[in-house]
Amino acid sequence: MRKLLGTLSLVLLLQNLTLSVARALEPSEALQSEAIQQVITAKLMTNSPDGNFYPERMISRAELAAILVKAFNLDQREAVKNQESKIVPDVPPSHWAFNEIQAVLKTDIMKGYRGNLFFPNQRVTRAEGLAIFAQAYGVFQFGDDTVNEILDPHPDAASIPVWARRAIATVVAEGFINTDAQNNISPLRPMTRGDMAYLLSQYLQRQQPQPKMPVVPGVTRSPESL
């Protein structure tokens, strides 16, 4: 009898644990869904032809270029308008992202490889994706100590490539980054569409005008507060 009661208690415990885990996951799933809806509404990303977003799918260099051109209006920058098209052997004018790739190359937001190759279908890591996004946004010129201070709270900070540390510190400082439950940045993991949607949604929220400070009747501000 005691053995049966013990088994029933264990079953109930596991059921409660499963329910708790499910509830804990709900906010992140809701947050991801909200982020996806925001970027679709802003026309920075789109669903697949079948109507699904597929947040788990990885981002390619061509897709990243296209997204950044939309998010930062890179095609309107003088460097893009005034420079002649660059010769990129693996991105001919017939390529679907030719104009976008030209824009990121002309603005130095993204760079090619030896032989002027772009590798448009190559998947990007989170370190690459975050660093390139920061390049378009504007990398803060933090000193090394500040960069370390910003990144150190993340357990896997040491795995961030040296070339990406200042750029990723910019994204972290601005609150644009998503992490796992242990606060890991996972810089070497492939960047997914879900990762990019979250990044863009946080950026979009930053662009929204902030509410003005309400005026309280009968209260005057000191000169120091002006």
N, C-alpha and C positions, 0 to 999 in steps of 0.2 A: 504494500500500500504506500509506504514511504517512498519507495522507488518510483511508483506511478506518479505521486504528487511532485516528486522532484523533476520527473520528465516533463510534466505539464507546466511546471514553473519555468523550466528552461525554454519550452516552446513559447510561452507568453513573453518571456524576456527577449527572445529573438524577434518575435513579432513586433514588440514595442521598439526594439532597436532598429528594425527595418523601417518602421513608420517614421522614427525620428530622423533617420538618414534621408528618407524620401522628402520629409518636410524641409530638411536643411538644404536639399538640392533645389527646391522649388524657387527660392528667390533668385539664384544664379540663372536658372533656366528662364525665368520671367525677365530678368535683366538682359539676357542675351536676345530674347525675342523682341524686347523693346528696342535694343540697339539696332537689330536688323531692320525693324520697321522704320526707324529714324533714317538710316542710310538709304533705304529704298525710296522713302518719301523725298529725300534730298537729291535723289537720282545720282548718288555717288556709286552705288552698286545696284545690281538688278538680280531678279530671280532667274533661274534657268528656264528654258522654254516650257518645261513641264510644270512651272509654277512653284517649284521648291527652291529654297535658298542654298541648301547643302553647306551648312557652316563648318562641317568637318573637312571639307575639301581644301587642298593646299593652293596657295597663291603662286602664280608664275611671275617672272620678271615683266612680261608684257602686260599682264593684268595689273600688277602694281603700278606700272607706268601710267596706264589708262586711268586708274583710280586717282593718282596724285595730280594728274592734269586737271581732272574735274574738281577735286577738293581745293586746289590752290590756284586755279586759273592760270596754269603755267603757260598755256598757249598765247596768253595776252602779254607776256613779258617781252621787253624790248629785245632781249637776247634771242628769243625765238623768231621774232618778226624780222630782225635785221641780218641774221646769219643764213647762209646758204645751207641746203640740206647736206647732212653728213653722209658719207658713203658707209653703209653698214651691210656687209655681204650677206648676213643671214636675216636681214630685215628689208626685203625689197619693197618698192612702193606699193605693191599689191598686198602686202601684209595688212591684216585688219587693224593693227595698232601702229602702223608706220608713223602717222603724225604725232601720236602720243610719245612714241619712243624718240622721235626727233626732238620733241620738246624737252624731255628729261635729260637728253644728252647735251643739248645746246645750253641748258641752264646749269649743267653740272650736278643736277640732283641725283642722277645715276650715271655710271660710267661703263664703258665697254671693256672688253678684254683685249688681249694681244691679237693683232690682226684686225682690229676694229670690229670684232664680233660682239654681239649683244646677248646671245643665247636666250631668246625670248621665252622659250618653253621651260627654262630651268626654274625649279622651285626655289623659293627663298626661305632662309631660316628666320626665326623671330629676331635674331640679332640684326640681320641684314634689313628686314622689313622695318623694324623700329628705327634703325639708324637712318635709313633712306627717308622715312617719314619725317624724322627730326630735321634732316637736311632741308626738306621743303618747308618745314615750319619755321626753321631758324634755330640752329644749335646754340645753346647758351654757352658762353665762354667761361665755364667754371674752371677753377684751379683744381689740381689733382686731389687736394685734401677735401675739397667740397664734393667732388665726384665720388670719392670713397665714402664720405659721410652719407650721401644720398643713397648709394647702392648697398652699403654694408648691412642694412636691415634685412636684405634678401639673402637667404641661406646659400644660394648658388651664384652669388655675385662674382666669385672668383672665376667662374666659367665664362664670363662675358669677355669676348675678344677685346684686346687693348684698343684696337682701332674704333670700337663701337661704344666704349665706356662713356665718353662725354655726351654723345648723342643720346644714348639710352638714359643717362642721368637727366637729360632735358625732358624726355618723355615721362620719366618717373616723377620729376619735380612738378610737372604740369598736371599730374594725376590722370594721364591718358592710358596708362598701361593696365592690363589684366594679368593677374597672377593665379597660381593654384592655391589650394587650401593651406599650404605651408608657406605661402608668400614667395614662392620661387618664380623667377622670371622665365626660366626655361629658354635661354637664348639660342641654344643649338637645335631646338625642336623646330620642325617646319612650321611656318606661319600659315594659319588657316583663314578661310573666309570669315569664320566667326571671330577670330582674333582681330582681323582688320575692321570688321563691323563695329566691335567694341571701341577700338582706337578712334575710328571716325566719329562715332556717336559722342564720345567725350570731347573731341575737338569741336564738334558742332555745338554742343552745349556751351562751350567756352565763347563761341562767337555770338551767342544770343545776348542782347542788351540786358544789363543788370538793372533790377528795380531801383528807382531813385529813393534816397533817404526821405522818409515822410517828414513833413514840416509840422512841428508841434506848436500850436498857438501859445503865445506867452513865453516861449523859450528862445533865448538868443544865444548864438554861439560866440565863444571867446575868439579873439583874433588868432590864437594859436590853432584853432580848429578850422580856420578858413584856408 
